[in-house]
């Protein structure tokens, strides 16, 4: 474990630089994403199969019901 304050500061700066680079790449990928690719990703999420529209439920309640159902399966 690094204990020198200068080393910790440098390590933190390196971490934030890497994090910013990752965020930039993610932003580029989102900007280049097609509607078709977004649909494919959503379909892979699994919860989509359990979704059903109900006017008397909010999205949060519906989501909790899906997760509760999965927890008991």
N, CA, C and O atoms as a Tinker XYZ file with bonds, in Angstrom:
   292  protein
     1  N      0.840000   -1.173000    0.000000    73     2
     2  CA     0.000000    0.000000    0.000000    64     1     3
     3  C      0.888000    1.239000    0.000000    63     2     4     5
     4  O      1.842000    1.340000    0.771000    81     3
     5  N      0.556000    2.169000   -0.871000    73     3     6
     6  CA     1.332000    3.401000   -0.940000    64     5     7
     7  C      0.948000    4.313000    0.214000    63     6     8     9
     8  O     -0.231000    4.527000    0.497000    81     7
     9  N      1.976000    4.846000    0.876000    73     7    10
    10  CA     1.674000    5.718000    2.011000    64     9    11
    11  C      2.216000    7.130000    1.810000    63    10    12    13
    12  O      1.832000    8.046000    2.537000    81    11
    13  N      3.093000    7.316000    0.842000    73    11    14
    14  CA     3.640000    8.638000    0.576000    64    13    15
    15  C      2.544000    9.515000   -0.038000    63    14    16    17
    16  O      1.942000    9.126000   -1.039000    81    15
    17  N      2.274000   10.683000    0.537000    73    15    18
    18  CA     1.209000   11.547000    0.006000    64    17    19
    19  C      1.408000   11.908000   -1.469000    63    18    20    21
    20  O      0.436000   12.013000   -2.216000    81    19
    21  N      2.665000   12.100000   -1.890000    73    19    22
    22  CA     2.922000   12.430000   -3.290000    64    21    23
    23  C      2.568000   11.249000   -4.192000    63    22    24    25
    24  O      1.974000   11.434000   -5.254000    81    23
    25  N      2.934000   10.029000   -3.767000    73    23    26
    26  CA     2.594000    8.837000   -4.548000    64    25    27
    27  C      1.080000    8.651000   -4.627000    63    26    28    29
    28  O      0.543000    8.296000   -5.676000    81    27
    29  N      0.401000    8.894000   -3.514000    73    27    30
    30  CA    -1.056000    8.780000   -3.517000    64    29    31
    31  C     -1.685000    9.801000   -4.455000    63    30    32    33
    32  O     -2.630000    9.493000   -5.182000    81    31
    33  N     -1.157000   11.008000   -4.433000    73    31    34
    34  CA    -1.681000   12.061000   -5.305000    64    33    35
    35  C     -1.454000   11.702000   -6.764000    63    34    36    37
    36  O     -2.339000   11.901000   -7.596000    81    35
    37  N     -0.272000   11.174000   -7.085000    73    35    38
    38  CA     0.028000   10.771000   -8.465000    64    37    39
    39  C     -0.863000    9.603000   -8.895000    63    38    40    41
    40  O     -1.371000    9.583000  -10.016000    81    39
    41  N     -1.048000    8.636000   -8.002000    73    39    42
    42  CA    -1.900000    7.489000   -8.318000    64    41    43
    43  C     -3.337000    7.947000   -8.561000    63    42    44    45
    44  O     -3.997000    7.472000   -9.484000    81    43
    45  N     -3.812000    8.862000   -7.737000    73    43    46
    46  CA    -5.168000    9.392000   -7.909000    64    45    47
    47  C     -5.288000   10.139000   -9.228000    63    46    48    49
    48  O     -6.298000   10.003000   -9.919000    81    47
    49  N     -4.287000   10.920000   -9.589000    73    47    50
    50  CA    -4.305000   11.661000  -10.853000    64    49    51
    51  C     -4.313000   10.696000  -12.037000    63    50    52    53
    52  O     -5.020000   10.929000  -13.017000    81    51
    53  N     -3.531000    9.615000  -11.957000    73    51    54
    54  CA    -3.520000    8.612000  -13.023000    64    53    55
    55  C     -4.885000    7.944000  -13.148000    63    54    56    57
    56  O     -5.384000    7.724000  -14.252000    81    55
    57  N     -5.478000    7.627000  -12.006000    73    55    58
    58  CA    -6.798000    7.000000  -12.007000    64    57    59
    59  C     -7.822000    7.909000  -12.690000    63    58    60    61
    60  O     -8.577000    7.451000  -13.548000    81    59
    61  N     -7.853000    9.181000  -12.322000    73    59    62
    62  CA    -8.814000   10.103000  -12.915000    64    61    63
    63  C     -8.552000   10.308000  -14.400000    63    62    64    65
    64  O     -9.497000   10.468000  -15.173000    81    63
    65  N     -7.291000   10.307000  -14.813000    73    63    66
    66  CA    -6.975000   10.439000  -16.235000    64    65    67
    67  C     -7.511000    9.232000  -17.005000    63    66    68    69
    68  O     -8.081000    9.382000  -18.086000    81    67
    69  N     -7.322000    8.026000  -16.438000    73    67    70
    70  CA    -7.849000    6.818000  -17.095000    64    69    71
    71  C     -9.374000    6.858000  -17.132000    63    70    72    73
    72  O     -9.986000    6.501000  -18.139000    81    71
    73  N     -9.981000    7.293000  -16.032000    73    71    74
    74  CA   -11.432000    7.362000  -15.963000    64    73    75
    75  C    -11.980000    8.321000  -17.024000    63    74    76    77
    76  O    -12.973000    8.014000  -17.685000    81    75
    77  N    -11.343000    9.466000  -17.185000    73    75    78
    78  CA   -11.768000   10.427000  -18.207000    64    77    79
    79  C    -11.632000    9.834000  -19.603000    63    78    80    81
    80  O    -12.479000   10.077000  -20.463000    81    79
    81  N    -10.569000    9.055000  -19.838000    73    79    82
    82  CA   -10.381000    8.414000  -21.140000    64    81    83
    83  C    -11.497000    7.400000  -21.406000    63    82    84    85
    84  O    -12.028000    7.326000  -22.514000    81    83
    85  N    -11.838000    6.634000  -20.396000    73    83    86
    86  CA   -12.924000    5.652000  -20.538000    64    85    87
    87  C    -14.236000    6.379000  -20.820000    63    86    88    89
    88  O    -14.990000    5.972000  -21.703000    81    87
    89  N    -14.510000    7.438000  -20.088000    73    87    90
    90  CA   -15.746000    8.192000  -20.300000    64    89    91
    91  C    -15.800000    8.770000  -21.717000    63    90    92    93
    92  O    -16.866000    8.796000  -22.332000    81    91
    93  N    -14.665000    9.229000  -22.234000    73    91    94
    94  CA   -14.633000    9.775000  -23.594000    64    93    95
    95  C    -14.952000    8.693000  -24.614000    63    94    96    97
    96  O    -15.701000    8.933000  -25.560000    81    95
    97  N    -14.391000    7.506000  -24.428000    73    95    98
    98  CA   -14.663000    6.397000  -25.349000    64    97    99
    99  C    -16.133000    6.000000  -25.275000    63    98   100   101
   100  O    -16.767000    5.760000  -26.302000    81    99
   101  N    -16.671000    5.931000  -24.062000    73    99   102
   102  CA   -18.083000    5.579000  -23.905000    64   101   103
   103  C    -18.976000    6.611000  -24.595000    63   102   104   105
   104  O    -19.966000    6.245000  -25.228000    81   103
   105  N    -18.642000    7.874000  -24.480000    73   103   106
   106  CA   -19.427000    8.924000  -25.124000    64   105   107
   107  C    -19.370000    8.788000  -26.645000    63   106   108   109
   108  O    -20.377000    8.982000  -27.325000    81   107
   109  N    -18.194000    8.455000  -27.176000    73   107   110
   110  CA   -18.053000    8.253000  -28.623000    64   109   111
   111  C    -18.884000    7.059000  -29.087000    63   110   112   113
   112  O    -19.536000    7.115000  -30.129000    81   111
   113  N    -18.855000    5.967000  -28.299000    73   111   114
   114  CA   -19.629000    4.782000  -28.656000    64   113   115
   115  C    -21.126000    5.090000  -28.646000    63   114   116   117
   116  O    -21.855000    4.652000  -29.536000    81   115
   117  N    -21.586000    5.841000  -27.642000    73   115   118
   118  CA   -23.005000    6.202000  -27.596000    64   117   119
   119  C    -23.396000    7.092000  -28.770000    63   118   120   121
   120  O    -24.470000    6.928000  -29.349000    81   119
   121  N    -22.534000    8.024000  -29.117000    73   119   122
   122  CA   -22.830000    8.928000  -30.228000    64   121   123
   123  C    -22.902000    8.174000  -31.553000    63   122   124   125
   124  O    -23.675000    8.539000  -32.439000    81   123
   125  N    -22.096000    7.122000  -31.685000    73   123   126
   126  CA   -22.059000    6.358000  -32.931000    64   125   127
   127  C    -23.083000    5.226000  -32.961000    63   126   128   129
   128  O    -23.266000    4.590000  -33.998000    81   127
   129  N    -23.753000    4.968000  -31.838000    73   127   130
   130  CA   -24.679000    3.837000  -31.763000    64   129   131
   131  C    -25.907000    4.066000  -32.637000    63   130   132   133
   132  O    -26.511000    5.139000  -32.626000    81   131
   133  N    -26.253000    3.042000  -33.383000    73   131   134
   134  CA   -27.454000    3.121000  -34.208000    64   133   135
   135  C    -28.668000    2.714000  -33.384000    63   134   136   137
   136  O    -28.534000    2.094000  -32.329000    81   135
   137  N    -29.831000    3.060000  -33.864000    73   135   138
   138  CA   -31.075000    2.672000  -33.191000    64   137   139
   139  C    -31.177000    1.147000  -33.140000    63   138   140   141
   140  O    -31.638000    0.586000  -32.147000    81   139
   141  N    -30.751000    0.487000  -34.200000    73   139   142
   142  CA   -30.811000   -0.976000  -34.244000    64   141   143
   143  C    -29.918000   -1.594000  -33.173000    63   142   144   145
   144  O    -30.314000   -2.549000  -32.504000    81   143
   145  N    -28.723000   -1.053000  -33.011000    73   143   146
   146  CA   -27.807000   -1.583000  -31.995000    64   145   147
   147  C    -28.366000   -1.324000  -30.592000    63   146   148   149
   148  O    -28.254000   -2.185000  -29.720000    81   147
   149  N    -28.957000   -0.167000  -30.366000    73   147   150
   150  CA   -29.571000    0.128000  -29.076000    64   149   151
   151  C    -30.699000   -0.862000  -28.799000    63   150   152   153
   152  O    -30.830000   -1.349000  -27.676000    81   151
   153  N    -31.513000   -1.164000  -29.809000    73   151   154
   154  CA   -32.592000   -2.136000  -29.642000    64   153   155
   155  C    -32.050000   -3.506000  -29.295000    63   154   156   157
   156  O    -32.608000   -4.189000  -28.436000    81   155
   157  N    -30.953000   -3.931000  -29.956000    73   155   158
   158  CA   -30.336000   -5.224000  -29.660000    64   157   159
   159  C    -29.860000   -5.288000  -28.211000    63   158   160   161
   160  O    -30.063000   -6.297000  -27.535000    81   159
   161  N    -29.239000   -4.236000  -27.741000    73   159   162
   162  CA   -28.741000   -4.199000  -26.359000    64   161   163
   163  C    -29.910000   -4.286000  -25.386000    63   162   164   165
   164  O    -29.848000   -5.029000  -24.406000    81   163
   165  N    -30.966000   -3.539000  -25.648000    73   163   166
   166  CA   -32.134000   -3.569000  -24.769000    64   165   167
   167  C    -32.738000   -4.972000  -24.745000    63   166   168   169
   168  O    -33.136000   -5.457000  -23.686000    81   167
   169  N    -32.807000   -5.616000  -25.890000    73   167   170
   170  CA   -33.364000   -6.964000  -25.951000    64   169   171
   171  C    -32.519000   -7.964000  -25.165000    63   170   172   173
   172  O    -33.059000   -8.928000  -24.623000    81   171
   173  N    -31.208000   -7.754000  -25.092000    73   171   174
   174  CA   -30.317000   -8.655000  -24.364000    64   173   175
   175  C    -30.465000   -8.506000  -22.845000    63   174   176   177
   176  O    -29.969000   -9.356000  -22.105000    81   175
   177  N    -31.123000   -7.465000  -22.367000    73   175   178
   178  CA   -31.198000   -7.197000  -20.940000    64   177   179
   179  C    -32.115000   -8.149000  -20.171000    63   178   180   181
   180  O    -32.082000   -8.150000  -18.940000    81   179
   181  N    -32.898000   -8.927000  -20.823000    73   179   182
   182  CA   -33.686000   -9.946000  -20.149000    64   181   183
   183  C    -34.950000   -9.452000  -19.494000    63   182   184   185
   184  O    -35.974000  -10.128000  -19.587000    81   183
   185  N    -34.936000   -8.322000  -18.843000    73   183   186
   186  CA   -36.141000   -7.815000  -18.174000    64   185   187
   187  C    -37.187000   -7.410000  -19.188000    63   186   188   189
   188  O    -38.361000   -7.262000  -18.850000    81   187
   189  N    -36.771000   -7.228000  -20.431000    73   187   190
   190  CA   -37.701000   -6.820000  -21.476000    64   189   191
   191  C    -38.801000   -7.863000  -21.647000    63   190   192   193
   192  O    -39.957000   -7.510000  -21.881000    81   191
   193  N    -38.446000   -9.164000  -21.532000    73   191   194
   194  CA   -39.449000  -10.204000  -21.704000    64   193   195
   195  C    -40.543000  -10.112000  -20.644000    63   194   196   197
   196  O    -41.694000  -10.460000  -20.909000    81   195
   197  N    -40.194000   -9.648000  -19.451000    73   195   198
   198  CA   -41.152000   -9.576000  -18.373000    64   197   199
   199  C    -41.966000   -8.294000  -18.335000    63   198   200   201
   200  O    -42.846000   -8.152000  -17.486000    81   199
   201  N    -41.698000   -7.371000  -19.222000    73   199   202
   202  CA   -42.363000   -6.075000  -19.198000    64   201   203
   203  C    -43.757000   -6.165000  -19.801000    63   202   204   205
   204  O    -43.956000   -6.800000  -20.837000    81   203
   205  N    -44.695000   -5.540000  -19.161000    73   203   206
   206  CA   -46.035000   -5.413000  -19.716000    64   205   207
   207  C    -46.578000   -4.050000  -19.294000    63   206   208   209
   208  O    -46.306000   -3.578000  -18.190000    81   207
   209  N    -47.327000   -3.443000  -20.159000    73   207   210
   210  CA   -47.890000   -2.126000  -19.878000    64   209   211
   211  C    -49.121000   -2.261000  -18.986000    63   210   212   213
   212  O    -50.007000   -3.074000  -19.250000    81   211
   213  N    -49.162000   -1.463000  -17.940000    73   211   214
   214  CA   -50.342000   -1.392000  -17.080000    64   213   215
   215  C    -50.520000    0.055000  -16.686000    63   214   216   217
   216  O    -49.625000    0.671000  -16.108000    81   215
   217  N    -51.665000    0.583000  -17.000000    73   215   218
   218  CA   -51.920000    2.004000  -16.725000    64   217   219
   219  C    -51.932000    2.304000  -15.225000    63   218   220   221
   220  O    -51.651000    3.431000  -14.817000    81   219
   221  N    -52.256000    1.303000  -14.406000    73   219   222
   222  CA   -52.369000    1.561000  -12.970000    64   221   223
   223  C    -51.056000    1.359000  -12.215000    63   222   224   225
   224  O    -51.032000    1.477000  -10.990000    81   223
   225  N    -49.981000    1.062000  -12.908000    73   223   226
   226  CA   -48.680000    0.865000  -12.256000    64   225   227
   227  C    -47.688000    1.891000  -12.765000    63   226   228   229
   228  O    -47.697000    2.251000  -13.942000    81   227
   229  N    -46.838000    2.357000  -11.875000    73   227   230
   230  CA   -45.744000    3.226000  -12.313000    64   229   231
   231  C    -44.601000    2.333000  -12.781000    63   230   232   233
   232  O    -44.608000    1.132000  -12.513000    81   231
   233  N    -43.644000    2.888000  -13.458000    73   231   234
   234  CA   -42.491000    2.117000  -13.917000    64   233   235
   235  C    -41.720000    1.493000  -12.769000    63   234   236   237
   236  O    -41.242000    0.366000  -12.889000    81   235
   237  N    -41.591000    2.205000  -11.658000    73   235   238
   238  CA   -40.855000    1.686000  -10.515000    64   237   239
   239  C    -41.560000    0.473000   -9.921000    63   238   240   241
   240  O    -40.914000   -0.522000   -9.590000    81   239
   241  N    -42.862000    0.549000   -9.787000    73   239   242
   242  CA   -43.613000   -0.576000   -9.234000    64   241   243
   243  C    -43.487000   -1.780000  -10.157000    63   242   244   245
   244  O    -43.293000   -2.903000   -9.691000    81   243
   245  N    -43.595000   -1.555000  -11.447000    73   243   246
   246  CA   -43.453000   -2.640000  -12.421000    64   245   247
   247  C    -42.055000   -3.252000  -12.322000    63   246   248   249
   248  O    -41.915000   -4.475000  -12.327000    81   247
   249  N    -41.042000   -2.427000  -12.234000    73   247   250
   250  CA   -39.668000   -2.914000  -12.124000    64   249   251
   251  C    -39.491000   -3.738000  -10.851000    63   250   252   253
   252  O    -38.866000   -4.798000  -10.890000    81   251
   253  N    -40.020000   -3.282000   -9.746000    73   251   254
   254  CA   -39.907000   -4.030000   -8.499000    64   253   255
   255  C    -40.609000   -5.379000   -8.611000    63   254   256   257
   256  O    -40.115000   -6.378000   -8.089000    81   255
   257  N    -41.748000   -5.417000   -9.283000    73   255   258
   258  CA   -42.474000   -6.679000   -9.464000    64   257   259
   259  C    -41.653000   -7.651000  -10.298000    63   258   260   261
   260  O    -41.627000   -8.846000  -10.002000    81   259
   261  N    -40.984000   -7.161000  -11.333000    73   259   262
   262  CA   -40.150000   -8.024000  -12.173000    64   261   263
   263  C    -39.006000   -8.597000  -11.356000    63   262   264   265
   264  O    -38.751000   -9.800000  -11.415000    81   263
   265  N    -38.308000   -7.757000  -10.591000    73   263   266
   266  CA   -37.177000   -8.236000   -9.807000    64   265   267
   267  C    -37.616000   -9.187000   -8.699000    63   266   268   269
   268  O    -36.915000  -10.151000   -8.390000    81   267
   269  N    -38.776000   -8.917000   -8.103000    73   267   270
   270  CA   -39.301000   -9.799000   -7.077000    64   269   271
   271  C    -39.604000  -11.166000   -7.682000    63   270   272   273
   272  O    -39.324000  -12.199000   -7.075000    81   271
   273  N    -40.171000  -11.162000   -8.867000    73   271   274
   274  CA   -40.491000  -12.411000   -9.571000    64   273   275
   275  C    -39.202000  -13.198000   -9.865000    63   274   276   277
   276  O    -39.159000  -14.414000   -9.679000    81   275
   277  N    -38.168000  -12.507000  -10.317000    73   275   278
   278  CA   -36.900000  -13.153000  -10.625000    64   277   279
   279  C    -36.231000  -13.698000   -9.365000    63   278   280   281
   280  O    -35.587000  -14.745000   -9.410000    81   279
   281  N    -36.380000  -12.999000   -8.250000    73   279   282
   282  CA   -35.758000  -13.410000   -6.998000    64   281   283
   283  C    -36.361000  -14.730000   -6.506000    63   282   284   285
   284  O    -35.664000  -15.559000   -5.921000    81   283
   285  N    -37.656000  -14.915000   -6.748000    73   283   286
   286  CA   -38.325000  -16.130000   -6.280000    64   285   287
   287  C    -38.192000  -17.279000   -7.263000    63   286   288   289
   288  O    -38.555000  -18.407000   -6.931000    81   287
   289  N    -37.693000  -17.031000   -8.441000    73   287   290
   290  CA   -37.556000  -18.091000   -9.459000    64   289   291
   291  C    -36.336000  -18.944000   -9.203000    63   290   292
   292  O    -36.067000  -19.879000   -9.958000    81   291
